[in-house]
Amino acid sequence: MSDLTKLKVAEARDALRAGDVTSAELTEACLAAIDGADALGAFVHKTPEIARQQAAAADARIQAGDAPALCGIPMGIKDLFCTKGVPSQAASRILEGFKPEYESTVTSKLFEAGTVMLGKLNMDEFAMGSSNETSCYGNAVNPWRRSDDAAALTPGGSSGGSASAVAADLCLAATGTDTGGSIRQPAAFTGITGIKPTYGRCSRWGIVAFASSLDQAGPMTKDVRDSAILLNAMCGHDPKDSTSANLPVPDFEAMLTGDIRGKTIGIPREYRIDGISDEIDALWDRGRDMLRDAGARIVDISLPHTKYALPTYYVIAPAEASSNLARYDGVRYGHRAKLASGEGINDMYEKTRAEGFGPEVQRRVMVGTYVLSAGFYDAYYNKARKVRSLIKRDFELAFADGVDAILTPATPSPAFGLGEMQDADPVQMYLNDVFTVTVNLAGLPGISVPAGLGHEGLPLGLQLIGRPWEEGDLLNTAYALERAVGFVDKPAKWW
């Protein structure tokens, strides 16, 4: 079987069970592809020895007839997930040398299901960024190019390495995390599928925290069916995580019928913002028409507090980040600054954090500390919490009126060039999250589906937002959209 790395998870599962290919063969094909793709900067810690051991164990399980859906599937793991004995740095210098003695709950579930870890994937430092340009490892690069330009493009962030690796067929799937769009935005930029489940559906235990009330793990895959398969393995109650929901996990793949007749799809008028590109606007209209043609009822809805979502997010997320990142002080693990003679513990704290944290992380920690300070807590953080409740209420009212899912763009533009935003106001970069942050603030599930190519030959994505805990229904609506779009384009190999 040729082109093994181009297989989707469902295709590889069927081939493994039929005996047409072994996990060892799949794994070797992926490892060779990874070694030939260093120019993408996607894999930052390669784990070939672990991968070969896991592949051998998976083949033994398959031969014994004990083969869960993901058994033998080679994957990449975002560097935010703690993996036992493997560097887990969250792309930050301050965690240099950190090798956990424990496994995150999500990766534990995946390994129990028989997946094969090819290595750790690049990301923005502590998941703070929208372009994968804040990583201590260097930039991750989008495998796509503009049709008339060879300039390197961002794969999006913070899960840029995951998106790049899946789009370039270096692995069959990858894990990502989403705090304000960090699965959905890079998925849209690279022409793959990414779902953020309902907050609490996947355990956060063992995932390096950015903003604890917003972070959620999810899969990044080549299509909707693969996302459903992975999500089944990743979800479930975890007593180690107090925010983990003790709810049954349905068979998401079994719910993919493609039948959305009678479903109501909302189109929020507030998402037609100034600055959105014409081709994104046209794509949104085409997506609406496709869902209508598939039998859904399309209605206009209002989410009136949407305009406050970005400022609300960029108060709450930095506030939680400043609290979570206070633990990185150079005392117990990770980077520790060297002190000059006569310098004390306070000097060590200051120098360690100045050397260990990059500029974007420093900016957000300072913003977060400011909004939590005694004189400004009520004026900023408390007010942001109240507005967050109003944003959540907007969605609740829409769903109470009978809306089953909400269709929006995933991003305001296609992928932009690496370095293009370097001298821009940071707020310009934050605007990349304008369509995604509301989903995290409300704790809802959201999925990005590739929906076409723009005039420059770059992929464009549409986002569907679902009811809480109804990922199965959301995935089925996304499956109907995916089938209507028929997106099969892949980047031309240049790396």
C-alpha positions in Angstrom: 0.0 0.0 0.0 1.5 3.3 -1.1 1.2 6.8 0.4 0.4 5.4 3.9 0.8 8.8 5.5 -2.1 10.1 3.4 -4.6 7.7 5.0 -7.3 9.1 7.2 -7.8 7.5 10.6 -10.9 5.6 9.5 -9.2 4.3 6.4 -6.1 3.2 8.4 -8.3 1.5 11.0 -10.0 -0.5 8.4 -6.7 -1.4 6.7 -5.1 -2.5 10.0 -8.1 -4.7 10.9 -8.1 -6.2 7.4 -4.4 -7.0 7.6 -3.6 -4.9 4.6 -1.0 -2.9 6.6 0.6 -3.1 10.0 1.0 -0.3 12.6 4.7 -0.8 12.3 4.6 0.0 8.5 2.3 3.0 9.1 4.6 4.3 11.8 7.8 3.9 9.8 6.1 5.8 6.9 5.2 8.7 9.3 8.7 8.7 10.9 10.3 9.0 7.4 7.9 11.8 6.5 8.7 13.7 9.7 12.4 13.4 9.1 12.0 14.9 5.7 9.9 17.8 6.9 12.1 19.7 9.3 11.4 22.9 7.3 7.9 22.9 8.6 9.0 23.1 12.2 6.0 21.0 13.2 7.7 18.2 15.3 9.9 19.6 18.1 10.6 16.4 20.1 10.7 13.2 18.0 10.0 10.0 19.8 10.8 7.2 17.3 11.8 4.6 19.9 8.5 5.1 21.8 6.6 5.0 18.5 8.1 1.7 17.4 7.4 0.1 20.8 3.8 1.3 20.8 3.3 0.2 17.1 4.6 -3.3 18.0 2.2 -3.5 20.9 -0.6 -2.3 18.8 0.1 -5.0 16.1 0.0 -7.6 18.8 -3.4 -6.4 20.0 -4.8 -6.3 16.5 -3.6 -9.9 15.9 -5.2 -11.0 19.2 -8.5 -9.4 18.2 -8.3 -6.7 20.9 -8.3 -3.7 18.7 -10.1 -0.5 19.7 -10.8 2.0 16.9 -7.6 3.9 17.3 -5.3 0.9 17.8 -2.1 1.3 15.8 -2.9 4.9 14.6 0.2 7.2 14.5 -0.4 10.6 16.0 1.4 13.8 17.1 0.9 15.3 20.6 0.9 19.0 21.2 3.7 20.1 23.5 1.1 21.3 26.0 0.3 17.7 27.0 2.5 16.2 29.7 3.9 12.9 28.4 5.8 10.7 30.9 9.6 10.8 30.3 9.3 13.0 27.3 10.1 16.8 27.2 6.9 18.8 27.8 7.8 22.4 27.6 4.7 24.2 26.4 7.1 25.8 23.8 8.7 27.9 26.6 12.3 28.3 27.8 11.1 28.4 31.4 10.2 24.6 31.2 13.4 23.6 29.5 14.5 20.2 30.6 11.1 19.3 32.2 10.2 15.6 31.7 7.1 14.7 33.6 6.9 11.6 35.7 3.2 11.3 34.9 0.9 11.2 31.9 -1.9 13.6 31.1 -5.4 12.0 31.2 -6.0 12.7 27.5 -2.8 11.0 26.3 -3.4 8.2 28.8 -6.7 7.6 27.2 -5.2 7.7 23.7 -2.4 5.3 24.6 -4.9 2.9 26.3 -6.8 3.0 23.0 -3.6 1.8 21.2 -2.4 5.0 19.5 1.2 5.5 18.6 3.0 8.8 19.6 5.3 10.0 16.9 6.5 13.0 18.9 5.6 16.4 20.4 4.3 19.2 18.2 5.2 22.9 18.0 2.9 25.6 19.4 2.8 29.2 20.6 4.4 29.6 24.0 2.0 28.5 26.7 -0.7 28.5 24.0 -0.5 32.4 23.8 -0.7 33.4 20.2 -2.5 33.1 16.9 0.4 32.4 14.5 2.8 30.0 16.2 5.5 32.7 16.2 6.0 32.9 20.0 7.5 29.4 20.4 10.9 28.9 21.9 11.5 26.3 19.2 11.0 28.8 16.4 8.1 29.1 14.0 5.9 26.3 12.7 5.2 26.8 9.0 2.0 26.3 7.0 2.5 23.6 4.3 0.3 25.7 2.0 1.6 28.5 -0.2 -0.1 31.3 -2.0 -0.5 30.5 -5.7 1.8 33.3 -6.8 4.1 33.6 -3.9 6.6 31.4 -2.1 6.5 33.4 1.2 6.2 31.2 4.3 2.7 31.4 5.9 1.5 30.9 9.4 -0.3 27.7 10.2 -2.3 29.6 12.9 -2.0 29.2 16.6 -1.6 28.1 19.2 -1.9 24.6 17.8 0.1 25.5 14.7 2.4 22.5 14.8 -0.5 20.1 15.1 -2.3 21.7 12.1 0.8 21.8 10.0 1.7 18.1 10.7 -1.8 16.9 9.9 -2.2 19.0 6.7 1.3 17.9 5.5 0.5 14.2 6.1 3.3 13.8 8.7 0.8 12.0 11.0 -2.7 10.7 10.7 -4.1 13.0 13.4 -3.0 15.2 16.3 -4.1 16.6 19.6 -4.7 20.3 20.1 -6.0 22.6 22.8 -8.4 25.5 22.4 -8.5 28.5 24.7 -9.9 31.1 22.3 -9.8 29.3 19.0 -6.5 27.6 19.0 -7.8 24.4 17.4 -10.4 25.9 15.0 -8.3 28.8 13.6 -5.2 26.8 12.7 -7.5 24.1 11.3 -9.1 26.7 9.0 -5.7 28.1 7.9 -4.4 24.6 6.9 -7.5 23.0 5.4 -8.1 20.4 8.1 -10.9 19.7 10.6 -10.7 20.7 14.3 -13.2 20.4 17.1 -13.3 22.1 20.5 -15.7 20.1 22.7 -17.9 21.5 25.4 -15.9 22.7 28.4 -15.6 19.8 30.8 -16.0 17.1 28.1 -12.2 16.3 28.0 -10.1 16.3 31.2 -7.6 19.1 31.6 -5.4 17.1 34.0 -1.8 17.0 32.9 -2.3 19.7 30.3 -0.1 22.8 31.0 -2.7 25.5 32.0 -3.1 28.8 30.2 -6.6 30.0 31.3 -8.3 27.3 33.4 -11.9 28.3 32.7 -11.4 28.4 28.9 -8.9 25.7 28.0 -10.2 22.5 26.4 -8.5 19.7 24.5 -9.7 18.4 21.2 -8.6 16.5 18.0 -7.2 17.9 14.8 -7.8 15.5 11.9 -8.2 15.2 8.1 -12.0 15.0 8.2 -15.1 15.0 10.4 -15.3 11.2 10.8 -11.7 11.1 12.1 -12.6 13.9 14.6 -15.5 11.8 15.9 -13.3 8.7 16.3 -10.6 10.6 18.2 -13.1 12.6 20.4 -14.6 9.3 21.6 -11.3 8.2 22.9 -10.3 11.6 24.4 -13.6 12.3 26.3 -14.8 11.0 29.6 -15.1 11.9 33.3 -11.8 12.3 35.2 -12.0 12.5 39.0 -8.6 14.2 39.0 -10.1 17.2 37.2 -12.8 19.0 39.2 -14.2 20.6 36.0 -14.6 17.3 34.2 -18.2 16.4 33.5 -19.5 13.1 34.8 -21.6 12.4 31.7 -21.8 9.4 29.4 -19.9 9.7 26.1 -22.0 8.7 23.1 -20.6 7.0 20.1 -19.9 10.1 18.0 -19.0 8.2 14.9 -22.3 6.2 14.9 -24.2 9.5 14.9 -22.7 10.6 11.5 -25.7 10.0 9.2 -25.4 13.3 7.2 -29.1 13.8 7.6 -29.9 17.3 8.9 -33.4 17.6 7.6 -35.5 19.6 10.0 -32.5 21.1 11.8 -32.4 24.8 12.4 -29.2 26.7 11.7 -28.7 30.2 13.0 -26.8 32.9 11.2 -25.7 35.6 13.7 -26.0 39.1 12.2 -23.3 40.5 14.6 -20.6 38.3 13.0 -20.8 40.4 9.8 -18.0 42.6 11.0 -16.0 45.4 9.4 -12.7 44.1 7.9 -13.9 40.6 7.0 -12.6 39.7 3.5 -15.1 39.5 0.7 -14.2 35.8 0.0 -14.9 34.9 3.6 -18.2 36.6 3.4 -19.0 34.8 0.2 -17.9 31.5 1.7 -20.3 32.0 4.6 -23.2 32.6 2.2 -22.3 29.4 0.2 -22.2 27.4 3.5 -25.6 28.7 4.4 -27.0 27.7 1.0 -25.4 24.2 1.3 -27.0 23.5 4.6 -30.3 24.8 3.3 -30.0 22.4 0.3 -29.3 19.6 2.7 -32.7 20.1 4.4 -31.9 22.5 7.2 -33.9 25.6 8.1 -31.9 28.8 8.0 -32.8 31.6 10.4 -31.2 34.9 11.3 -30.3 35.3 14.9 -28.9 38.0 17.2 -26.0 37.5 19.7 -26.0 41.1 20.8 -23.0 41.0 23.2 -20.7 39.6 20.6 -19.0 43.0 20.2 -17.7 42.7 23.7 -16.3 39.2 23.3 -12.7 40.1 22.4 -12.1 42.7 25.2 -13.8 40.3 27.7 -11.6 37.4 26.6 -8.5 39.5 26.7 -9.2 40.5 30.3 -10.2 37.0 31.6 -7.6 34.9 29.8 -4.6 37.0 30.9 -5.9 37.2 34.4 -6.1 33.4 34.7 -2.7 33.1 32.9 -1.0 35.4 35.4 -2.3 33.2 38.2 -1.4 29.9 36.5 2.1 31.0 35.5 3.0 32.3 38.9 4.3 28.8 39.7 7.1 29.0 37.2 9.8 30.6 39.4 12.9 28.6 38.8 12.8 26.9 42.2 11.5 23.3 41.5 11.9 22.6 37.8 12.6 24.2 34.5 14.9 27.1 33.7 16.7 28.9 36.6 18.7 32.1 36.0 22.3 32.3 37.1 22.9 34.8 39.8 25.7 37.2 40.3 27.5 37.4 43.6 25.3 39.1 46.2 22.0 38.6 44.4 19.2 37.0 46.4 16.0 35.0 45.9 14.0 37.9 44.6 16.6 38.5 41.9 16.4 34.9 41.0 12.7 35.1 40.5 12.9 38.2 38.4 15.8 37.0 36.2 14.3 33.5 35.7 11.0 34.8 34.6 12.5 37.5 32.4 14.7 35.0 30.7 12.2 32.1 30.6 9.1 33.9 29.4 8.9 35.3 25.9 7.5 38.8 25.1 3.9 37.7 24.4 3.7 35.7 27.6 5.2 38.6 29.6 2.6 41.0 28.0 -0.3 38.8 29.0 1.0 38.1 32.5 1.4 41.9 33.1 -2.1 42.6 31.7 -3.5 39.8 33.9 -1.7 41.0 37.0 -3.0 44.6 36.4 -6.6 43.6 36.0 -6.5 41.5 39.1 -4.8 44.2 41.2 -6.8 45.7 44.1 -7.5 49.0 42.4 -8.7 47.6 39.1 -10.3 44.2 40.0 -13.9 45.5 39.9 -13.3 47.9 37.0 -11.9 45.2 34.7 -12.0 41.6 35.9 -15.3 41.6 37.7 -16.9 43.5 34.8 -15.5 41.1 32.3 -17.0 38.2 34.3 -20.4 39.8 34.2 -20.2 40.4 30.4 -19.1 36.8 29.9 -22.4 35.7 31.6 -24.3 37.9 29.1 -22.4 36.4 26.1 -23.3 32.9 27.4 -26.9 34.0 27.9 -27.1 35.1 24.2 -26.4 31.6 23.1 -28.8 30.1 25.6 -31.6 32.2 24.3 -30.8 31.3 20.7 -30.8 27.6 21.5 -34.0 28.0 23.6 -35.6 29.4 20.5 -35.0 26.2 18.6 -31.6 26.8 17.0 -29.7 23.5 16.7 -26.4 24.9 15.5 -24.9 28.3 14.5 -22.9 28.8 11.3 -20.1 31.5 11.2 -16.8 32.0 9.5 -13.8 30.4 11.3 -11.4 33.3 10.7 -11.7 36.8 9.2 -9.1 36.0 6.5 -7.0 33.1 5.1 -3.5 32.4 6.5 -1.2 35.4 6.5 2.6 35.5 6.1 5.0 34.8 9.0 6.4 38.1 10.2 3.6 40.1 8.6 2.1 41.1 11.9 5.4 41.6 13.7 5.2 45.4 13.8 1.4 45.6 14.1 -0.5 46.6 17.3 -1.0 43.4 19.3 -4.8 44.0 19.1 -4.5 43.4 15.3 -3.2 39.9 16.0 -5.9 39.3 18.6 -8.6 40.1 16.0 -7.8 36.7 14.4 -9.9 35.2 17.3 -12.9 37.4 16.7 -15.2 34.5 15.6 -13.9 31.9 18.0 -13.5 33.4 21.5 -17.3 33.5 22.2 -17.4 29.7 22.0 -14.8 29.4 24.8 -16.4 32.2 26.9 -19.7 30.3 26.7 -18.2 26.8 27.2 -19.8 25.5 23.9 -18.6 23.0 21.4 -17.3 24.4 18.1 -15.9 22.8 14.9 -14.0 24.2 11.9 -14.5 22.5 8.6 -12.5 23.3 5.4 -15.0 24.8 2.9 -13.0 25.9 -0.1 -10.0 27.7 -1.5 -9.6 31.5 -1.7 -8.4 33.5 -4.7 -4.8 33.0 -3.6 -5.2 29.2 -3.5 -5.4 29.1 0.4 -7.9 27.1 2.4 -10.8 28.8 4.1 -12.9 27.4 6.9 -16.4 27.6 8.3 -17.3 27.2 11.9 -20.3 25.5 13.4 -21.2 26.1 17.1 -23.4 23.6 18.8 -25.5 23.1 21.9 -23.6 22.1 25.1 -22.9 18.4 25.4 -24.3 17.8 21.9 -21.1 17.2 20.1 -22.6 14.2 18.2 -25.3 16.4 16.7 -22.7 19.1 15.9 -20.4 16.6 14.2 -23.3 15.3 12.1 -24.1 18.8 10.9 -20.4 19.3 10.1 -20.4 16.0 8.3 -23.4 17.2 6.1 -21.5 20.4 5.4 -18.3 18.5 4.6 -20.1 16.2 2.1 -21.8 19.2 0.4 -18.5 21.1 0.1 -16.4 18.1 -1.1 -13.1 19.7 -0.1 -10.2 17.4 -1.2 -7.4 19.8 -1.9 -3.9 19.3 -0.4 -0.9 21.5 -0.3 1.7 21.1 -3.1 4.8 19.6 -1.4 7.7 22.1 -1.3 9.4 21.1 1.9 
